[in-house]
Amino acid sequence: YELSVDDASLVAIICCIETTIPFRKPDSDGRLPTENLFRRLQEVNEKYDIGMAEAELVKIVQRAADLANRDLENFSYEEHAVFLSMTWNLLPESNISLRNTKAFLISDFALAMKKMLGFFDNLDARTIYMTFRENKEEEEISE
Protein backbone atom coordinates (compact mmCIF):
# COMPACT_ATOMS: atom_id res chain seq x y z
CA TYR A 1 0.00 0.00 0.00
CA GLU A 2 1.05 3.58 -0.46
CA LEU A 3 1.21 6.12 2.33
CA SER A 4 -1.00 9.09 1.50
CA VAL A 5 0.36 11.40 4.20
CA ASP A 6 3.66 13.17 3.64
CA ASP A 7 6.46 12.63 6.15
CA ALA A 8 6.24 16.11 7.68
CA SER A 9 2.50 15.74 8.36
CA LEU A 10 2.98 12.24 9.75
CA VAL A 11 5.67 13.49 12.14
CA ALA A 12 3.38 16.34 13.25
CA ILE A 13 0.58 13.86 13.98
CA ILE A 14 2.94 11.65 15.97
CA CYS A 15 4.06 14.66 18.01
CA CYS A 16 0.45 15.50 18.81
CA ILE A 17 -0.18 11.96 19.99
CA GLU A 18 3.00 12.06 22.09
CA THR A 19 2.00 15.24 23.91
CA THR A 20 -1.39 13.87 24.91
CA ILE A 21 0.34 11.61 27.44
CA PRO A 22 -0.50 13.80 30.44
CA PHE A 23 1.15 14.74 33.74
CA ARG A 24 4.76 14.07 32.82
CA LYS A 25 7.42 15.68 34.94
CA PRO A 26 10.70 17.17 33.71
CA ASP A 27 13.44 14.59 33.18
CA SER A 28 16.40 14.14 35.52
CA ASP A 29 18.19 17.02 33.78
CA GLY A 30 15.21 19.34 34.29
CA ARG A 31 14.09 19.32 30.64
CA LEU A 32 10.37 19.56 30.02
CA PRO A 33 8.65 16.84 27.96
CA THR A 34 8.17 19.32 25.10
CA GLU A 35 11.89 20.14 25.07
CA ASN A 36 12.70 16.43 24.83
CA LEU A 37 10.11 16.01 22.10
CA PHE A 38 11.69 18.88 20.16
CA ARG A 39 15.13 17.30 20.48
CA ARG A 40 13.82 13.95 19.23
CA LEU A 41 11.97 15.71 16.42
CA GLN A 42 15.22 17.36 15.32
CA GLU A 43 16.91 13.94 15.29
CA VAL A 44 14.12 12.35 13.23
CA ASN A 45 14.11 15.28 10.82
CA GLU A 46 17.83 14.88 10.22
CA LYS A 47 18.00 11.07 10.25
CA TYR A 48 15.16 10.61 7.77
CA ASP A 49 15.94 13.73 5.74
CA ILE A 50 12.44 15.12 6.14
CA GLY A 51 13.67 18.60 5.30
CA MET A 52 11.80 20.77 7.80
CA ALA A 53 13.32 24.04 8.94
CA GLU A 54 13.81 24.67 12.66
CA ALA A 55 10.92 27.15 12.69
CA GLU A 56 8.63 24.40 11.39
CA LEU A 57 9.82 22.03 14.11
CA VAL A 58 9.15 24.66 16.78
CA LYS A 59 5.66 25.23 15.37
CA ILE A 60 4.91 21.48 15.40
CA VAL A 61 5.84 21.17 19.08
CA GLN A 62 3.90 24.32 19.97
CA ARG A 63 0.79 23.02 18.19
CA ALA A 64 1.19 19.64 19.88
CA ALA A 65 1.45 21.36 23.29
CA ASP A 66 -1.65 23.42 22.51
CA LEU A 67 -3.55 20.23 21.61
CA ALA A 68 -2.46 18.54 24.84
CA ASN A 69 -3.55 21.60 26.82
CA ARG A 70 -6.99 21.58 25.18
CA ASP A 71 -7.27 17.89 26.09
CA LEU A 72 -6.88 18.84 29.77
CA GLU A 73 -8.62 22.20 29.70
CA ASN A 74 -11.26 21.10 32.21
CA PHE A 75 -8.59 21.41 34.94
CA SER A 76 -8.83 25.18 34.56
CA TYR A 77 -12.61 25.52 34.38
CA GLU A 78 -13.81 28.18 36.74
CA GLU A 79 -17.03 26.28 37.34
CA HIS A 80 -15.99 23.42 39.62
CA ALA A 81 -19.18 21.46 38.97
CA VAL A 82 -18.21 21.02 35.31
CA PHE A 83 -14.74 19.83 36.30
CA LEU A 84 -16.20 17.35 38.78
CA SER A 85 -18.71 16.09 36.24
CA MET A 86 -15.96 15.42 33.72
CA THR A 87 -13.88 13.73 36.43
CA TRP A 88 -16.78 11.41 37.27
CA ASN A 89 -16.98 10.51 33.58
CA LEU A 90 -13.38 9.26 33.73
CA LEU A 91 -14.05 6.67 36.43
CA PRO A 92 -15.19 3.91 34.01
CA GLU A 93 -12.32 4.76 31.64
CA SER A 94 -9.72 3.89 34.26
CA ASN A 95 -11.72 1.20 36.12
CA ILE A 96 -12.84 -1.73 33.99
CA SER A 97 -15.24 -3.04 36.61
CA LEU A 98 -17.34 0.16 36.34
CA ARG A 99 -17.86 -0.17 32.59
CA ASN A 100 -20.81 -2.50 33.07
CA THR A 101 -23.60 0.07 33.12
CA LYS A 102 -26.19 -2.37 34.46
CA ALA A 103 -24.51 -3.27 37.74
CA PHE A 104 -21.24 -3.08 39.65
CA LEU A 105 -20.18 -3.75 43.20
CA ILE A 106 -19.98 -0.99 45.80
CA SER A 107 -16.46 -2.23 46.56
CA ASP A 108 -15.51 -1.61 42.90
CA PHE A 109 -16.84 1.93 43.16
CA ALA A 110 -15.01 2.47 46.47
CA LEU A 111 -11.76 1.23 44.92
CA ALA A 112 -12.25 3.57 41.95
CA MET A 113 -12.77 6.50 44.32
CA LYS A 114 -9.67 5.53 46.31
CA LYS A 115 -7.61 5.43 43.10
CA MET A 116 -8.99 8.84 42.05
CA LEU A 117 -8.09 10.29 45.46
CA GLY A 118 -4.58 8.86 45.11
CA PHE A 119 -4.30 10.45 41.68
CA PHE A 120 -5.29 13.90 42.93
CA ASP A 121 -3.14 13.58 46.07
CA ASN A 122 -0.07 12.94 43.91
CA LEU A 123 -0.86 15.33 41.07
CA ASP A 124 1.75 18.01 40.56
CA ALA A 125 -0.14 21.03 39.21
CA ARG A 126 2.97 22.10 37.29
CA THR A 127 2.63 19.00 35.07
CA ILE A 128 -0.93 19.61 33.89
CA TYR A 129 -0.24 22.03 31.05
CA MET A 130 2.60 22.04 28.56
CA THR A 131 4.51 24.95 27.13
CA PHE A 132 7.19 25.31 24.51
CA ARG A 133 9.06 28.45 23.50
CA GLU A 134 6.41 31.04 24.17
CA ASN A 135 3.48 29.23 22.61
CA LYS A 136 0.33 31.30 22.59
CA GLU A 137 -1.30 29.54 25.54
CA GLU A 138 1.65 30.08 27.86
CA GLU A 139 0.24 33.33 29.23
CA GLU A 140 -3.15 31.69 29.84
CA ILE A 141 -1.47 28.71 31.55
CA SER A 142 0.27 30.89 34.09
CA GLU A 143 -3.02 32.50 35.10
JONOR-V340315 format. One record per residue. RES is the residue in one small letter. SS is DSSP state (~ for helix, > for strand, _ for the rest). BURIAL is 1 if it has 24 or more other C-alpha atoms within 12 Angstrom, else 0. Layout:
BEGIN
res = [RES & RES]
ss = [SS & SS]
burial = [BURIAL & BURIAL]
END
This chain:
BEGIN
res = [y & e & l & s & v & d & d & a & s & l & v & a & i & i & c & c & i & e & t & t & i & p & f & r & k & p & d & s & d & g & r & l & p & t & e & n & l & f & r & r & l & q & e & v & n & e & k & y & d & i & g & m & a & e & a & e & l & v & k & i & v & q & r & a & a & d & l & a & n & r & d & l & e & n & f & s & y & e & e & h & a & v & f & l & s & m & t & w & n & l & l & p & e & s & n & i & s & l & r & n & t & k & a & f & l & i & s & d & f & a & l & a & m & k & k & m & l & g & f & f & d & n & l & d & a & r & t & i & y & m & t & f & r & e & n & k & e & e & e & e & i & s & e]
ss = [_ & _ & _ & _ & _ & _ & ~ & ~ & ~ & ~ & ~ & ~ & ~ & ~ & ~ & ~ & ~ & ~ & ~ & _ & _ & _ & _ & _ & _ & _ & _ & _ & _ & _ & _ & _ & ~ & ~ & ~ & ~ & ~ & ~ & ~ & ~ & ~ & ~ & ~ & ~ & ~ & ~ & ~ & _ & _ & _ & _ & _ & _ & ~ & ~ & ~ & ~ & ~ & ~ & ~ & ~ & ~ & ~ & ~ & ~ & ~ & ~ & ~ & ~ & ~ & ~ & _ & ~ & ~ & ~ & ~ & _ & _ & _ & ~ & ~ & ~ & ~ & ~ & ~ & ~ & ~ & ~ & ~ & ~ & ~ & ~ & ~ & ~ & _ & ~ & ~ & ~ & _ & _ & _ & _ & _ & _ & _ & ~ & ~ & ~ & ~ & ~ & ~ & ~ & ~ & ~ & ~ & ~ & ~ & ~ & ~ & ~ & ~ & ~ & _ & _ & ~ & ~ & ~ & _ & _ & _ & _ & _ & _ & _ & _ & _ & _ & ~ & ~ & ~ & ~ & ~ & _]
burial = [0 & 0 & 0 & 0 & 0 & 0 & 0 & 1 & 0 & 0 & 1 & 1 & 0 & 0 & 1 & 1 & 0 & 1 & 1 & 1 & 1 & 1 & 1 & 1 & 0 & 0 & 0 & 0 & 0 & 0 & 0 & 1 & 1 & 1 & 1 & 1 & 1 & 1 & 0 & 0 & 1 & 1 & 0 & 0 & 1 & 0 & 0 & 0 & 0 & 0 & 0 & 1 & 0 & 0 & 0 & 0 & 1 & 1 & 1 & 1 & 1 & 1 & 1 & 1 & 1 & 1 & 1 & 1 & 1 & 1 & 0 & 1 & 0 & 0 & 1 & 0 & 0 & 0 & 0 & 0 & 0 & 0 & 0 & 0 & 0 & 0 & 0 & 0 & 0 & 0 & 1 & 0 & 0 & 0 & 0 & 0 & 0 & 1 & 0 & 0 & 0 & 0 & 0 & 0 & 0 & 0 & 0 & 0 & 0 & 0 & 0 & 1 & 0 & 0 & 0 & 1 & 0 & 0 & 0 & 0 & 0 & 0 & 0 & 0 & 0 & 0 & 1 & 1 & 1 & 1 & 1 & 1 & 0 & 0 & 1 & 0 & 1 & 0 & 0 & 0 & 1 & 0 & 0]
END
